[in-house]
Amino acid sequence: MKPPTLEEVLRQRAEADAERRRAAAAADRRLLKELAEQAAYEAEQREMQAERDRKWARSRASG
């Protein structure tokens, strides 16, 4: 078996680099999605707590 040509080595390296970039981009997208979901959950929890606080304040003011 003869050694690979320079062109073949460069092509393989370019393919490997492209695959690494695709994998990194996919990981970035997953991370951003998780961060967005976490932020949405936290905002929902803050809103629910704010509503509980308003109800508590109304009951204290009327009681």
Secondary structure, DSSP 8 states (H G I E B T S, - for coil): -----HHHHHHHHHHHHHHHHHHHHHHHHHHHHHHHHHHHHHHHHHHHHHHHHHHHHHHHHH-
